[in-house]
Amino acid sequence: MRAGARLLLSDISFTISPGDRIGLVGRNGAGKTTLMTALAGQAEPDAGTITRTGPVGFLAQDSRAADPTVTVTDRILSARGLDRALRALRTAEAAMAHATGPAELERAMNRYTHAEAAFQAGGGYAAEAEAARVAAGLGLPDRVLGEPVGALSGGQRRRVELARILFAGHSGTLLLDEPTNHLDADSIAWLRTFLRSHPGGLMLISHDTSLLADVVNRVFHLDTSPSSPLLPQSLNSVRAGGTPMRRGATDRTTIEVHNTGWRAYLAQREYDERRRARERANAERKAAALHAQADKMKARVATAVTARNMARRADRMLADLEPARRTEKTARIRLPEPAPCGRMPLGAISLAKSYGGHQVLSGVDLAVDRGSRVVVLGLNGAGKTTLLRILAGAEDPDSGRVVRGHGLRLGYFAQEHDTLDTARTVRQNLAAAAPHLTDGEARRVLGAFLFSGDDADKPAAVLSGGEKTRLALAGLVHSGANVLLLDEPTNHLDPAPRDEVLAAVGSYPGAIVMVTHDGGAVDALRPDRVLLLPDADEDLWNEEYRDLVSLA
């Protein structure tokens, strides 16, 4: 697999069998999403073959692929083709009800018989009930099942796509890329139970370590260290206990196969790191002693050959070592120095917004003072993302207005990375966000966010979720924003860059309005106020609201 000119993965062989629950892990940009997209048949590998012997359900990171006019129920049922069968059944029923003569009625009854046979062949009413159970388990209320997908919030659309994939792959292979994004605590608990009992194969990308610990029984680790000692392994080249066999160093991303659960995998990696460190220290000490002895002997003709052999032996001793893993780089994430502004740079008065006849926001009043910190909480569909989009000017309210105070400079981070143009390159996206930067300054900013060299010329469309998050944050750095609207800024991030983002949030002196279900983000924000949706109640923050964070 390649990403542009970069070779991501090479010579990889593995099998996903029924009962395999594989955690695919590795740092942002290692190629996890690229590999999973190829397995799902949505991209072709540059070499090699992928064989699918059963149904495959793929949950991509982007949940906006569905036709927005399709109802939620039809979208879920479409995974097995039942939406067409159900529509044909309803059409035949209507034709029978409106038949004007015996011949027309007979034709309608024949159509109904064929439509019912097709519907029952796909599982019939039992399958329809199963789809409803999956939707309910993921927190989709009955009232939204008949609504068009386009009327839902981003979090609800994500749940619809997940419900569709789980319904589709009930006996096949599931490929899930960050399935817990936008899920509340109850839905994650339901998903955990569902995946543990799934009879087919499963490959899972997730930064939710508790989900990995409870679900996976194998771990594939994509290692981007340029000094990695492991070449890609087939299942037959794995030692007992899941430790991959060493086959020499390589400078490209490799895959380690561990036939263990998540906790055993972490323990094995920790043990391997300690073992490598001990072996390297011992070998370096012995090699140094041999080189010192060779240096003493090389000046004498009688011992010069022995000295050279001794030096070669020392060099081989070091060359045969498994190279130590290099510490992975972490983006140096910082937020902008806020430009001067008035006492209340941003406010909202009586905002209201509806989609498809369903009122999402009603009577929302908000005053964002200079340097204030507001957290917005509410269940999926309560209007959190809609509120931030209206405040950012990305949508207009049905009624009410946004008040933009003196000196306001807004910085907006969208949970679905809507602020990025996927047709542009990484560098072009930064240039659009910060046009005053010279090319050299832009490259330095991108380098700090781990986009170095050719990475700056990659199209944004091929970036992983974590890389898109880094790029969107890079666009804020030189914006001078004094009010930041942050919608789930820690989604898709590995632990190290997540910690960098949270540290940046904690030290930012401007105002922040944040939507999050991450308790750590709330700790970093240190909110002084909370806005509760859909009731539009505003209150001073206190720790009693903490229980609502994971439910949001």
N, C-alpha and C positions, 0 to 999 in steps of 0.2 A: 504494500500500500504506500502511495505517495501523497503528499500535500504540496502541490506545486512541484518545485524541483527537489523538495526534501524527501528523502526515503524515510518513511515512518517505521515500517515493519517489513521483515523479509524472512522467507523460508519458515513460515509458521504452519504447523499441522496440529489440529486437535479435533475432538468430537464432543458435541453436546448430546448426551443421551437422556432418555426419560429418567427422572429422578435426580439428575444433576442440577444443583442450584449454585451457579457460579457467580462469584463476586468479581467483576472486572474493575481493577483499581489501578491507580497511577496518577501522577500529577496532572494539572490542567495542561492540555496541549500535547499529551503523550500519544494520543491517537485512539483513545477509548471510543469516542463517538464515531470516528472514521471507520474503525473496525466493525462496530455494531451496525452502522449503516450499510456496509457491504454485506454483512451476514443477512440483513433483512432484504437484500436484493435491490436497494435503492441507490447503490453505487457499485461499480465493477472494480475488482482488484487489478493492479497492473500486471500481475502474474499469478498463476495458480488457479485453483477451482474451488468453488463452494457448492456443496451438494445438500439439497434440502429434501428430506424424505417424509415430510408431514407439514401440517399447517404451521405458519410462523406469524406471531403477532408482535408488532414493533411499536413501542411508544417512543416517539422522538421528543427531543427537548422542545421543539416548536409545536405548540398546540393549536395553531391557527390554520391548519390545513383544511378543516372541514368547510363545506359550503355553508355560509351563515344563514341561509334560508331554510335549511333542513331542521326538522324538529329533533329534540334531544333523543326521544325514543327511536326515531328512524335512524339517527346516526349510530346509535348503539347496535340496533338490529342489523344495520348494513354490514356488520362484520361477518355475518353468515348469509348475507343476501336475503334476509327475511323481510327487510323493508319493502323490497319490490313485491314479494309474495303477499305481504299484508295489504299493500295498496291495491293489488289486483283483486284481493278478496273483498275489500271494501267497495271497490268499483263494481264488482259483480253483484254484491248485495244491493247497491243502489239501483243497478239495472233491473234486478228482479222486482224491486219495490215500485219502479216506475214503468214496468212493462205494460203495453196497451193492448196486447192480444196474446193468444195462446202460442203462436209461433215465436214472437219476440220473447215471451216468458221462457219458452223451452231453450232458446239460444242463451239467454241470461243464466239459466240453471246449469247448462253445460259449461259455460265459462266459470261459474261458481265452483262446480265440481273439480275442474282442472286447477283452479286457483287454490282451493282447499287442499288438494293433493300435494301441490308444490309447497304450501305453507306447512303442512304436517311433515313433509319429507325433511324440512329444515329444523324440525323440533316442535313446531306448532305452538300452542298456547303455553306449554311447559317451558319452552325456550323463552317466550315473551316474559313469563314470570321470573325466570332466571335472570334475564337482563334487568328487570326491575329490582331484584334482590341485590345484584352487583351495584347498581346505581345508588340504592339506599345505603349499602355498606360504605360507599365512598362519600356519603354526605350530600347526595343530590336529592332535595325534597321532591315529593310527588308533584308539587305545583309547577316545577320547571320542566317536567318530562314532555309536556306538549308544546313548550316554547321553542322558538327558533334558536339555534346555537349562537347566532350573532347577537342575541339579546342578553347573553350571559356575561359574567365577569371573566377576567382572564383565569382566575383560579377555578371557576366552575367549568370553563371550557377544557381546562387541563383534566379535570375529573371525568368529563364526558369521554375524552380520548382514552383515558386509562380504563374506564368502564368498558369501552368498545373493545380494547385490546384484550382485557381479561375475559370478556365474553367470547371473543373470537378464538382465543388460544386455550380453551378449557381443557383440551387434551393434547395440544401440540407444544411448540417451543415458544416461550415468551422472551422477548428482548426488550428490557425496560431501562430507559435512560433517565435517571433522576425521577423515579416515580413519586417520591414523597413531596416534591415541590408543590406548594399551595395546599397541602393536606393538613387538616387539623389533627389533634392527638387521637381522637376516636377513630378517624379514618385510617390513620397510620396503623393503629392496633388491629383494625379489621384487615387491612392489606397484609400485615405480617402473618396473620392466621391463614389467609387465603394462599399466600405464596408457599408457606410451609406445607400445605396439603396439596399443592399443585402436582398432578401425576406426571406431567410432561417435563421437558427441559426448561431451564431458566438461566438467562444471563442478565445480570443486574449491575448497572452503574449507579452508585449512590455515595453521597458524602455523609449519609446517616449511618454512623458506625453501629448504633444499636440495632438497626434493621439488618445490617450485614451479620452482626453477631448472632442474631436470632434465626436467620434464614439460610445463609449459604453453607454448603458443605464442601466447596472447592473454591480456590482463589487463583485467578490469573492476574499477575502483577506486571504491568507495563513499566519497564525500567528505562528511564531516559538518560541515565548516567552515561557520559561518553566513555567511561572506563569500566563499564559493566563487564564482568567475566562470563556472562551467560549468553550463549546463542539461543535463538528460538528452539523450543523443545517440542517434540511430539509426545504423545502420552506414553509411548514405549521407552522413552529416554528419561523417565523420571524415577529417581531412586525411591525405595520404600520410605514411607513417611512424608513424601511430597517434596523432598529437596531436589531441585534440578541439578543435573550433572554438569560439571564444568567442561566447556569445549573450547576455551580460549577467549581472548578479549575481542571486543567489537566496539565500534564507535557509533552505532546506531541503536535505536530503541529496540529492546528485546522483551520477550515475554517469559515469565517464570510461572510454571504450573505447580500449584500446591494442592494436593489431594487431601486437604484438611479443612476444618471449619475456620471461622474468622479468628477466634481467640488463639487457636493452635498456630495459625499462620503468623500472627503477631509475635507469639513466643518464639517460633522458629526463626523469624527474621532477627529478633533481638539476639538469640543465641548465635546465629551466623555472623552477626556484626562483631560480637565479642570474640568469636573464634578467629575471624579474619584479622582482627586487631592483634590478638596474641601471636598468630602465625607470622604476621608481618614484623612485629617487634622482634621476635626470636630470629627470623631470617636476616633482618637488617643488622642485628647485633653480630651474628656469625659472619655475614658478608663483610662487615666493617673490619672484623678481626682478620679475615683472610686477606683483604686488601692491604691492611697495615703490614701483615707479614710479607706479602708479595713485594710491597714497596722496599722493605729492608733487603730482600733477596735479589731483586732485579739488577742491582748494580754489579753483582759478581757473576762472572761468565759461567762458573760451574753451576750456579743455581738459577740462571736467567730463565731457562725453559720451564723449570718447576714454578717459578714466580708467575710466568704468563699463564700456565695451566691453573694455578691457584686463583688468579684474577678472573679467568674465564669461569671457573667453578662458582665464584662469588656472584658473578653477573647472572649465570644460569639460575642460581638459587633465588635471586630477586625476580627474574623473568618468569619463573614458574609459579610465582605467588598469584593468588586471586587478588586482583587490584582492589584496593579499598574503595568503597562507594564514596563518590564526591557528594558533599553537602549541596542539596538542590538550592538554586538561587531563589530568592523571594523578592517579589516586586516591592519597590520602595514607594508605597502608596501614601500620598498626602492630598489634602483637600485645599482649595484655593484660599489665598489671603482675601478676605472679604473687602469689597470696596465700601467707602463710607455711605451711609444711608440715613434716612429719617428714623424717628422713634418707632414707627409701625410701618415697615416696608411692604407688608402684604396682609390682606384681609379678605373676607368673604361675607356677603350679606344675603341671607335667605336663599341659598343655592338650592335648586331642585333639578332633577334629571330623571327621565323615564326612558326605558327601552322596551319596545314591543308591548306597550300598555302596562308594563310593570314599573312602578316607581322605585328607583334605586336610591335617590337622595331626595330629602325633603327638609326645608327649613334649616339648612346648615349655615351657622354663623361661626366665624373664626377670625381671631386677631392674632397675627404673628408679629410679635414685638422684636425689636433688634436683639439678636443673641438668644432668643427664646428657643425652647426645645420641646416639641410636641410629638407624641406618639399617637397614631390613629389605630384603634382596635375595632374589631368586628368580625363576624363570621364571613365565610366566602359568600359573595353576592351582596354584602351589605353596602358596597359602594366605595370601598377604600381607594382602589385604583382609579375609579371614575373621579373621585374628589381630587386626587393629585393631578390627573390629566386636565381637569378644568382649571385648577390653580396654575398649571404650567401653560395654559393657552392651547393645549392640544385638542380640546373639545370645548364647545360652548354649552352653557347651562340652558335648560328650558326656561328658567326664570331665576331671578336674583342676579347678583353681579359680583365680580372679583375686583377688589380695590388694590391698585398698585400704587404704593407710596413713593415718596421722594427718594431717588437714588436706587430704586430696586434693581438688582441683578439676580436673575433666577438661574439656578442650576438644577436640572431635572434628570434623575436616573430612573429609567423605566424598567419594570420587572421583566418585560419581554424584549428588552433592548430595542425598543421602537425608535430611539434616538439615533441608531446606527443605520447607515445606508449600506445594505449588503452588496449592492452592485459596485461600491467603491472599495478601494484598498484600505488597509489599516492606516497608512499615512494620509490618504485623502480624507478619511473620516476625522482624523485629528485636525487636519488643516481646516476643515469645515467648522469644527467646534472652536478652534483657536487660530483664526486667519492671520493674526499679527505675528505668529511665530515664523522665524526663518526656517529653512530646511534643516540646517544644523541643529537649531534649538528643538525642532520637532523630533528629530532622530534621538536627541538626548532624552527627551521626555519619554519617547517610546521605549528606549533602552531601559529606563528606570522601571517601566512596567513590563519588562521582559519581552519586548518586541525588538529584537536586534537583527542586524544584517538583512537578509532576504525576507524575514518575517514582516518587515514594514510594507512590503509590496504584495502581501497575500490579500486576496479578496476577503472582505469581512464575512462573506457567506460561508467560508470553510472553517471559521473559527469555532472552537468548542464554546460551551456556555460560559465556562470560567474565563476564557480568553476574551469573549465579548464583554463580560463584566469588567475586566481590566481595561479594555479599550474605552468603554463608556466612562469609566472613572478618570482615565487619562485626559479625556476631553474636558473634564471639569477643572483640572489643575490650574490652568491659566485663564479661566473664565472670569475671575474676579467676583464670582457669585457671593452675595451676602445672605441669600436664602436658598437652602438646598432642599429639594423635594426628593426623598429617597424611598423608592418602592422595592422592598425586599433586596437590599444591596448585598446580602451575603449568600444569596442563592448561587449554586454551581461552584462555589469556591472551595479549594482545598483548605485544610486547617491553617497553614502558614499565611497565605494571602488573606484569609478571613481575619486572622488576628491583626494583620496590617490595616485592613479596612476599619476594624473596630477601634484600633488605636488612633487612626486618623479622625474618626467620628468623635472620639473622646476629646481630642485636642482642638477641634475646629471652633473658632470663636464666633462664627456667624450663627444665624438661625437655622434650625433644621425641623422639617416636618417629615416624619418617618412612618412608613407602613412596614411592619415586620411580624413574623411569628417566631423569631429567634430571640430567646431570652438573653443571650450574650450581647446582642445588638442593643437591647433595651438597657442593659447594664452600662454599656459604653456611652449611650446617649445621655443617660441621667436625666430623664424627662422632668420638666417642671409641670407639664399639663398633659392631659389625656383627652382625646375626642373619641366618643363611643358612637359607632354607627350600627344600625340605621337610625337610632333615636336622636342623633345629633346632640347628645348631651356632652358638655364640656366640664371638666373638673380638674382640680389640682391632683397631681400624681401622688399616689400612696401605694405601698407594697401590696395592698389588698387587690389591686388590679393586675398583679403579676400572674395570677392563675388564668387570666383571660388571654395572655400572650400566646401560649401554645394552642389555644382554641381558635385563635384568629387566623 
